[in-house]
Amino acid sequence: MKIGKIEKDRPIPEVNSRIKYPWSNMDVGDSVFFRVEKGESIQQLKRKVVPSSRYYGEKTNKEFKTMTERDPEEGIRVWRVR
C-alpha cells in the first residue's frame, strides 16, 4: 500500500445518483411519481427506487418517504421530507 500526501481544503464531491433519479433536485415537500411500466410489478419498481432514495438520503443527510399509489395509475410516489 502506498499512502499519498495529506491535502488541505480539498472539497468533498457531491453525491450523484448513478441512475436517473432526481434526488439532488428535490426540496423538502417535493414529490415525484414513478409509474409502473408494462411488464413490471410494483415490487420490482420499489426494489429499484426505494434503495436509491435511502442511499442518497444517508449520504446527504436528507430523508425520503415512499408510498404506493394504485389510482388512477399504478406506481409509487416519493416525497422528500427532510
Phi and psi restraints in degrees (range 20) as a CNS / XPLOR table:
assign (resid 1 and name C) (resid 2 and name N)
       (resid 2 and name CA) (resid 2 and name C) 1.0 -116.4 20.0 2
assign (resid 2 and name N) (resid 2 and name CA)
       (resid 2 and name C) (resid 3 and name N) 1.0 127.8 20.0 2
assign (resid 2 and name C) (resid 3 and name N)
       (resid 3 and name CA) (resid 3 and name C) 1.0 -99.6 20.0 2
assign (resid 3 and name N) (resid 3 and name CA)
       (resid 3 and name C) (resid 4 and name N) 1.0 130.6 20.0 2
assign (resid 3 and name C) (resid 4 and name N)
       (resid 4 and name CA) (resid 4 and name C) 1.0 -81.2 20.0 2
assign (resid 4 and name N) (resid 4 and name CA)
       (resid 4 and name C) (resid 5 and name N) 1.0 -179.0 20.0 2
assign (resid 4 and name C) (resid 5 and name N)
       (resid 5 and name CA) (resid 5 and name C) 1.0 -75.1 20.0 2
assign (resid 5 and name N) (resid 5 and name CA)
       (resid 5 and name C) (resid 6 and name N) 1.0 154.7 20.0 2
assign (resid 5 and name C) (resid 6 and name N)
       (resid 6 and name CA) (resid 6 and name C) 1.0 -75.4 20.0 2
assign (resid 6 and name N) (resid 6 and name CA)
       (resid 6 and name C) (resid 7 and name N) 1.0 130.6 20.0 2
assign (resid 6 and name C) (resid 7 and name N)
       (resid 7 and name CA) (resid 7 and name C) 1.0 -114.6 20.0 2
assign (resid 7 and name N) (resid 7 and name CA)
       (resid 7 and name C) (resid 8 and name N) 1.0 135.1 20.0 2
assign (resid 7 and name C) (resid 8 and name N)
       (resid 8 and name CA) (resid 8 and name C) 1.0 -100.3 20.0 2
assign (resid 8 and name N) (resid 8 and name CA)
       (resid 8 and name C) (resid 9 and name N) 1.0 147.6 20.0 2
assign (resid 8 and name C) (resid 9 and name N)
       (resid 9 and name CA) (resid 9 and name C) 1.0 56.9 20.0 2
assign (resid 9 and name N) (resid 9 and name CA)
       (resid 9 and name C) (resid 10 and name N) 1.0 35.0 20.0 2
assign (resid 9 and name C) (resid 10 and name N)
       (resid 10 and name CA) (resid 10 and name C) 1.0 -90.3 20.0 2
assign (resid 10 and name N) (resid 10 and name CA)
       (resid 10 and name C) (resid 11 and name N) 1.0 120.4 20.0 2
assign (resid 10 and name C) (resid 11 and name N)
       (resid 11 and name CA) (resid 11 and name C) 1.0 -68.4 20.0 2
assign (resid 11 and name N) (resid 11 and name CA)
       (resid 11 and name C) (resid 12 and name N) 1.0 146.5 20.0 2
assign (resid 11 and name C) (resid 12 and name N)
       (resid 12 and name CA) (resid 12 and name C) 1.0 -79.2 20.0 2
assign (resid 12 and name N) (resid 12 and name CA)
       (resid 12 and name C) (resid 13 and name N) 1.0 129.3 20.0 2
assign (resid 12 and name C) (resid 13 and name N)
       (resid 13 and name CA) (resid 13 and name C) 1.0 -67.1 20.0 2
assign (resid 13 and name N) (resid 13 and name CA)
       (resid 13 and name C) (resid 14 and name N) 1.0 149.0 20.0 2
assign (resid 13 and name C) (resid 14 and name N)
       (resid 14 and name CA) (resid 14 and name C) 1.0 -68.6 20.0 2
assign (resid 14 and name N) (resid 14 and name CA)
       (resid 14 and name C) (resid 15 and name N) 1.0 142.1 20.0 2
assign (resid 14 and name C) (resid 15 and name N)
       (resid 15 and name CA) (resid 15 and name C) 1.0 -74.1 20.0 2
assign (resid 15 and name N) (resid 15 and name CA)
       (resid 15 and name C) (resid 16 and name N) 1.0 126.9 20.0 2
assign (resid 15 and name C) (resid 16 and name N)
       (resid 16 and name CA) (resid 16 and name C) 1.0 -113.7 20.0 2
assign (resid 16 and name N) (resid 16 and name CA)
       (resid 16 and name C) (resid 17 and name N) 1.0 136.3 20.0 2
assign (resid 16 and name C) (resid 17 and name N)
       (resid 17 and name CA) (resid 17 and name C) 1.0 -70.0 20.0 2
assign (resid 17 and name N) (resid 17 and name CA)
       (resid 17 and name C) (resid 18 and name N) 1.0 129.0 20.0 2
assign (resid 17 and name C) (resid 18 and name N)
       (resid 18 and name CA) (resid 18 and name C) 1.0 -71.3 20.0 2
assign (resid 18 and name N) (resid 18 and name CA)
       (resid 18 and name C) (resid 19 and name N) 1.0 -18.3 20.0 2
assign (resid 18 and name C) (resid 19 and name N)
       (resid 19 and name CA) (resid 19 and name C) 1.0 -108.1 20.0 2
assign (resid 19 and name N) (resid 19 and name CA)
       (resid 19 and name C) (resid 20 and name N) 1.0 -171.5 20.0 2
assign (resid 19 and name C) (resid 20 and name N)
       (resid 20 and name CA) (resid 20 and name C) 1.0 -83.7 20.0 2
assign (resid 20 and name N) (resid 20 and name CA)
       (resid 20 and name C) (resid 21 and name N) 1.0 13.8 20.0 2
assign (resid 20 and name C) (resid 21 and name N)
       (resid 21 and name CA) (resid 21 and name C) 1.0 -77.7 20.0 2
assign (resid 21 and name N) (resid 21 and name CA)
       (resid 21 and name C) (resid 22 and name N) 1.0 145.0 20.0 2
assign (resid 21 and name C) (resid 22 and name N)
       (resid 22 and name CA) (resid 22 and name C) 1.0 -92.2 20.0 2
assign (resid 22 and name N) (resid 22 and name CA)
       (resid 22 and name C) (resid 23 and name N) 1.0 29.2 20.0 2
assign (resid 22 and name C) (resid 23 and name N)
       (resid 23 and name CA) (resid 23 and name C) 1.0 -55.8 20.0 2
assign (resid 23 and name N) (resid 23 and name CA)
       (resid 23 and name C) (resid 24 and name N) 1.0 -41.9 20.0 2
assign (resid 23 and name C) (resid 24 and name N)
       (resid 24 and name CA) (resid 24 and name C) 1.0 -69.9 20.0 2
assign (resid 24 and name N) (resid 24 and name CA)
       (resid 24 and name C) (resid 25 and name N) 1.0 -18.2 20.0 2
assign (resid 24 and name C) (resid 25 and name N)
       (resid 25 and name CA) (resid 25 and name C) 1.0 -94.6 20.0 2
assign (resid 25 and name N) (resid 25 and name CA)
       (resid 25 and name C) (resid 26 and name N) 1.0 -2.0 20.0 2
assign (resid 25 and name C) (resid 26 and name N)
       (resid 26 and name CA) (resid 26 and name C) 1.0 -91.8 20.0 2
assign (resid 26 and name N) (resid 26 and name CA)
       (resid 26 and name C) (resid 27 and name N) 1.0 137.8 20.0 2
assign (resid 26 and name C) (resid 27 and name N)
       (resid 27 and name CA) (resid 27 and name C) 1.0 -101.6 20.0 2
assign (resid 27 and name N) (resid 27 and name CA)
       (resid 27 and name C) (resid 28 and name N) 1.0 164.9 20.0 2
assign (resid 27 and name C) (resid 28 and name N)
       (resid 28 and name CA) (resid 28 and name C) 1.0 -57.9 20.0 2
assign (resid 28 and name N) (resid 28 and name CA)
       (resid 28 and name C) (resid 29 and name N) 1.0 131.3 20.0 2
assign (resid 28 and name C) (resid 29 and name N)
       (resid 29 and name CA) (resid 29 and name C) 1.0 96.8 20.0 2
assign (resid 29 and name N) (resid 29 and name CA)
       (resid 29 and name C) (resid 30 and name N) 1.0 -16.9 20.0 2
assign (resid 29 and name C) (resid 30 and name N)
       (resid 30 and name CA) (resid 30 and name C) 1.0 -74.2 20.0 2
assign (resid 30 and name N) (resid 30 and name CA)
       (resid 30 and name C) (resid 31 and name N) 1.0 152.3 20.0 2
assign (resid 30 and name C) (resid 31 and name N)
       (resid 31 and name CA) (resid 31 and name C) 1.0 -139.8 20.0 2
assign (resid 31 and name N) (resid 31 and name CA)
       (resid 31 and name C) (resid 32 and name N) 1.0 160.7 20.0 2
assign (resid 31 and name C) (resid 32 and name N)
       (resid 32 and name CA) (resid 32 and name C) 1.0 -139.2 20.0 2
assign (resid 32 and name N) (resid 32 and name CA)
       (resid 32 and name C) (resid 33 and name N) 1.0 139.3 20.0 2
assign (resid 32 and name C) (resid 33 and name N)
       (resid 33 and name CA) (resid 33 and name C) 1.0 -103.0 20.0 2
assign (resid 33 and name N) (resid 33 and name CA)
       (resid 33 and name C) (resid 34 and name N) 1.0 132.1 20.0 2
assign (resid 33 and name C) (resid 34 and name N)
       (resid 34 and name CA) (resid 34 and name C) 1.0 -112.2 20.0 2
assign (resid 34 and name N) (resid 34 and name CA)
       (resid 34 and name C) (resid 35 and name N) 1.0 113.9 20.0 2
assign (resid 34 and name C) (resid 35 and name N)
       (resid 35 and name CA) (resid 35 and name C) 1.0 -85.7 20.0 2
assign (resid 35 and name N) (resid 35 and name CA)
       (resid 35 and name C) (resid 36 and name N) 1.0 138.3 20.0 2
assign (resid 35 and name C) (resid 36 and name N)
       (resid 36 and name CA) (resid 36 and name C) 1.0 -67.3 20.0 2
assign (resid 36 and name N) (resid 36 and name CA)
       (resid 36 and name C) (resid 37 and name N) 1.0 130.8 20.0 2
assign (resid 36 and name C) (resid 37 and name N)
       (resid 37 and name CA) (resid 37 and name C) 1.0 -88.0 20.0 2
assign (resid 37 and name N) (resid 37 and name CA)
       (resid 37 and name C) (resid 38 and name N) 1.0 162.4 20.0 2
assign (resid 37 and name C) (resid 38 and name N)
       (resid 38 and name CA) (resid 38 and name C) 1.0 -57.9 20.0 2
assign (resid 38 and name N) (resid 38 and name CA)
       (resid 38 and name C) (resid 39 and name N) 1.0 130.7 20.0 2
assign (resid 38 and name C) (resid 39 and name N)
       (resid 39 and name CA) (resid 39 and name C) 1.0 85.2 20.0 2
assign (resid 39 and name N) (resid 39 and name CA)
       (resid 39 and name C) (resid 40 and name N) 1.0 1.7 20.0 2
assign (resid 39 and name C) (resid 40 and name N)
       (resid 40 and name CA) (resid 40 and name C) 1.0 -113.6 20.0 2
assign (resid 40 and name N) (resid 40 and name CA)
       (resid 40 and name C) (resid 41 and name N) 1.0 145.4 20.0 2
assign (resid 40 and name C) (resid 41 and name N)
       (resid 41 and name CA) (resid 41 and name C) 1.0 -101.4 20.0 2
assign (resid 41 and name N) (resid 41 and name CA)
       (resid 41 and name C) (resid 42 and name N) 1.0 163.9 20.0 2
assign (resid 41 and name C) (resid 42 and name N)
       (resid 42 and name CA) (resid 42 and name C) 1.0 -57.8 20.0 2
assign (resid 42 and name N) (resid 42 and name CA)
       (resid 42 and name C) (resid 43 and name N) 1.0 -41.2 20.0 2
assign (resid 42 and name C) (resid 43 and name N)
       (resid 43 and name CA) (resid 43 and name C) 1.0 -63.2 20.0 2
assign (resid 43 and name N) (resid 43 and name CA)
       (resid 43 and name C) (resid 44 and name N) 1.0 -41.2 20.0 2
assign (resid 43 and name C) (resid 44 and name N)
       (resid 44 and name CA) (resid 44 and name C) 1.0 -63.7 20.0 2
assign (resid 44 and name N) (resid 44 and name CA)
       (resid 44 and name C) (resid 45 and name N) 1.0 -42.2 20.0 2
assign (resid 44 and name C) (resid 45 and name N)
       (resid 45 and name CA) (resid 45 and name C) 1.0 -62.4 20.0 2
assign (resid 45 and name N) (resid 45 and name CA)
       (resid 45 and name C) (resid 46 and name N) 1.0 -46.0 20.0 2
assign (resid 45 and name C) (resid 46 and name N)
       (resid 46 and name CA) (resid 46 and name C) 1.0 -62.5 20.0 2
assign (resid 46 and name N) (resid 46 and name CA)
       (resid 46 and name C) (resid 47 and name N) 1.0 -36.3 20.0 2
assign (resid 46 and name C) (resid 47 and name N)
       (resid 47 and name CA) (resid 47 and name C) 1.0 -65.3 20.0 2
assign (resid 47 and name N) (resid 47 and name CA)
       (resid 47 and name C) (resid 48 and name N) 1.0 -21.4 20.0 2
assign (resid 47 and name C) (resid 48 and name N)
       (resid 48 and name CA) (resid 48 and name C) 1.0 -90.7 20.0 2
assign (resid 48 and name N) (resid 48 and name CA)
       (resid 48 and name C) (resid 49 and name N) 1.0 -46.1 20.0 2
assign (resid 48 and name C) (resid 49 and name N)
       (resid 49 and name CA) (resid 49 and name C) 1.0 -80.4 20.0 2
assign (resid 49 and name N) (resid 49 and name CA)
       (resid 49 and name C) (resid 50 and name N) 1.0 -46.7 20.0 2
assign (resid 49 and name C) (resid 50 and name N)
       (resid 50 and name CA) (resid 50 and name C) 1.0 -60.6 20.0 2
assign (resid 50 and name N) (resid 50 and name CA)
       (resid 50 and name C) (resid 51 and name N) 1.0 -49.4 20.0 2
assign (resid 50 and name C) (resid 51 and name N)
       (resid 51 and name CA) (resid 51 and name C) 1.0 -61.9 20.0 2
assign (resid 51 and name N) (resid 51 and name CA)
       (resid 51 and name C) (resid 52 and name N) 1.0 -34.0 20.0 2
assign (resid 51 and name C) (resid 52 and name N)
       (resid 52 and name CA) (resid 52 and name C) 1.0 -64.4 20.0 2
assign (resid 52 and name N) (resid 52 and name CA)
       (resid 52 and name C) (resid 53 and name N) 1.0 -45.6 20.0 2
assign (resid 52 and name C) (resid 53 and name N)
       (resid 53 and name CA) (resid 53 and name C) 1.0 -67.0 20.0 2
assign (resid 53 and name N) (resid 53 and name CA)
       (resid 53 and name C) (resid 54 and name N) 1.0 -38.5 20.0 2
assign (resid 53 and name C) (resid 54 and name N)
       (resid 54 and name CA) (resid 54 and name C) 1.0 -64.1 20.0 2
assign (resid 54 and name N) (resid 54 and name CA)
       (resid 54 and name C) (resid 55 and name N) 1.0 -46.4 20.0 2
assign (resid 54 and name C) (resid 55 and name N)
       (resid 55 and name CA) (resid 55 and name C) 1.0 -61.4 20.0 2
assign (resid 55 and name N) (resid 55 and name CA)
       (resid 55 and name C) (resid 56 and name N) 1.0 -48.3 20.0 2
assign (resid 55 and name C) (resid 56 and name N)
       (resid 56 and name CA) (resid 56 and name C) 1.0 -60.7 20.0 2
assign (resid 56 and name N) (resid 56 and name CA)
       (resid 56 and name C) (resid 57 and name N) 1.0 -42.3 20.0 2
assign (resid 56 and name C) (resid 57 and name N)
       (resid 57 and name CA) (resid 57 and name C) 1.0 -62.9 20.0 2
assign (resid 57 and name N) (resid 57 and name CA)
       (resid 57 and name C) (resid 58 and name N) 1.0 -41.6 20.0 2
assign (resid 57 and name C) (resid 58 and name N)
       (resid 58 and name CA) (resid 58 and name C) 1.0 -64.7 20.0 2
assign (resid 58 and name N) (resid 58 and name CA)
       (resid 58 and name C) (resid 59 and name N) 1.0 -37.7 20.0 2
assign (resid 58 and name C) (resid 59 and name N)
       (resid 59 and name CA) (resid 59 and name C) 1.0 -76.1 20.0 2
assign (resid 59 and name N) (resid 59 and name CA)
       (resid 59 and name C) (resid 60 and name N) 1.0 -21.8 20.0 2
assign (resid 59 and name C) (resid 60 and name N)
       (resid 60 and name CA) (resid 60 and name C) 1.0 -118.9 20.0 2
assign (resid 60 and name N) (resid 60 and name CA)
       (resid 60 and name C) (resid 61 and name N) 1.0 5.6 20.0 2
assign (resid 60 and name C) (resid 61 and name N)
       (resid 61 and name CA) (resid 61 and name C) 1.0 59.9 20.0 2
assign (resid 61 and name N) (resid 61 and name CA)
       (resid 61 and name C) (resid 62 and name N) 1.0 40.5 20.0 2
assign (resid 61 and name C) (resid 62 and name N)
       (resid 62 and name CA) (resid 62 and name C) 1.0 -118.1 20.0 2
assign (resid 62 and name N) (resid 62 and name CA)
       (resid 62 and name C) (resid 63 and name N) 1.0 163.2 20.0 2
assign (resid 62 and name C) (resid 63 and name N)
       (resid 63 and name CA) (resid 63 and name C) 1.0 -132.5 20.0 2
assign (resid 63 and name N) (resid 63 and name CA)
       (resid 63 and name C) (resid 64 and name N) 1.0 139.6 20.0 2
assign (resid 63 and name C) (resid 64 and name N)
       (resid 64 and name CA) (resid 64 and name C) 1.0 -126.2 20.0 2
assign (resid 64 and name N) (resid 64 and name CA)
       (resid 64 and name C) (resid 65 and name N) 1.0 146.8 20.0 2
assign (resid 64 and name C) (resid 65 and name N)
       (resid 65 and name CA) (resid 65 and name C) 1.0 -122.4 20.0 2
assign (resid 65 and name N) (resid 65 and name CA)
       (resid 65 and name C) (resid 66 and name N) 1.0 133.5 20.0 2
assign (resid 65 and name C) (resid 66 and name N)
       (resid 66 and name CA) (resid 66 and name C) 1.0 -119.2 20.0 2
assign (resid 66 and name N) (resid 66 and name CA)
       (resid 66 and name C) (resid 67 and name N) 1.0 135.6 20.0 2
assign (resid 66 and name C) (resid 67 and name N)
       (resid 67 and name CA) (resid 67 and name C) 1.0 -136.9 20.0 2
assign (resid 67 and name N) (resid 67 and name CA)
       (resid 67 and name C) (resid 68 and name N) 1.0 147.6 20.0 2
assign (resid 67 and name C) (resid 68 and name N)
       (resid 68 and name CA) (resid 68 and name C) 1.0 -83.2 20.0 2
assign (resid 68 and name N) (resid 68 and name CA)
       (resid 68 and name C) (resid 69 and name N) 1.0 136.0 20.0 2
assign (resid 68 and name C) (resid 69 and name N)
       (resid 69 and name CA) (resid 69 and name C) 1.0 -119.6 20.0 2
assign (resid 69 and name N) (resid 69 and name CA)
       (resid 69 and name C) (resid 70 and name N) 1.0 131.1 20.0 2
assign (resid 69 and name C) (resid 70 and name N)
       (resid 70 and name CA) (resid 70 and name C) 1.0 -113.0 20.0 2
assign (resid 70 and name N) (resid 70 and name CA)
       (resid 70 and name C) (resid 71 and name N) 1.0 -13.2 20.0 2
assign (resid 70 and name C) (resid 71 and name N)
       (resid 71 and name CA) (resid 71 and name C) 1.0 -130.3 20.0 2
assign (resid 71 and name N) (resid 71 and name CA)
       (resid 71 and name C) (resid 72 and name N) 1.0 142.8 20.0 2
assign (resid 71 and name C) (resid 72 and name N)
       (resid 72 and name CA) (resid 72 and name C) 1.0 -78.6 20.0 2
assign (resid 72 and name N) (resid 72 and name CA)
       (resid 72 and name C) (resid 73 and name N) 1.0 -19.6 20.0 2
assign (resid 72 and name C) (resid 73 and name N)
       (resid 73 and name CA) (resid 73 and name C) 1.0 -122.3 20.0 2
assign (resid 73 and name N) (resid 73 and name CA)
       (resid 73 and name C) (resid 74 and name N) 1.0 142.7 20.0 2
assign (resid 73 and name C) (resid 74 and name N)
       (resid 74 and name CA) (resid 74 and name C) 1.0 -79.6 20.0 2
assign (resid 74 and name N) (resid 74 and name CA)
       (resid 74 and name C) (resid 75 and name N) 1.0 132.7 20.0 2
assign (resid 74 and name C) (resid 75 and name N)
       (resid 75 and name CA) (resid 75 and name C) 1.0 174.4 20.0 2
assign (resid 75 and name N) (resid 75 and name CA)
       (resid 75 and name C) (resid 76 and name N) 1.0 -166.4 20.0 2
assign (resid 75 and name C) (resid 76 and name N)
       (resid 76 and name CA) (resid 76 and name C) 1.0 -128.1 20.0 2
assign (resid 76 and name N) (resid 76 and name CA)
       (resid 76 and name C) (resid 77 and name N) 1.0 150.4 20.0 2
assign (resid 76 and name C) (resid 77 and name N)
       (resid 77 and name CA) (resid 77 and name C) 1.0 -118.8 20.0 2
assign (resid 77 and name N) (resid 77 and name CA)
       (resid 77 and name C) (resid 78 and name N) 1.0 137.3 20.0 2
assign (resid 77 and name C) (resid 78 and name N)
       (resid 78 and name CA) (resid 78 and name C) 1.0 -119.4 20.0 2
assign (resid 78 and name N) (resid 78 and name CA)
       (resid 78 and name C) (resid 79 and name N) 1.0 127.0 20.0 2
assign (resid 78 and name C) (resid 79 and name N)
       (resid 79 and name CA) (resid 79 and name C) 1.0 -108.1 20.0 2
assign (resid 79 and name N) (resid 79 and name CA)
       (resid 79 and name C) (resid 80 and name N) 1.0 145.1 20.0 2
assign (resid 79 and name C) (resid 80 and name N)
       (resid 80 and name CA) (resid 80 and name C) 1.0 -91.4 20.0 2
assign (resid 80 and name N) (resid 80 and name CA)
       (resid 80 and name C) (resid 81 and name N) 1.0 120.4 20.0 2
assign (resid 80 and name C) (resid 81 and name N)
       (resid 81 and name CA) (resid 81 and name C) 1.0 -108.4 20.0 2
assign (resid 81 and name N) (resid 81 and name CA)
       (resid 81 and name C) (resid 82 and name N) 1.0 -15.1 20.0 2
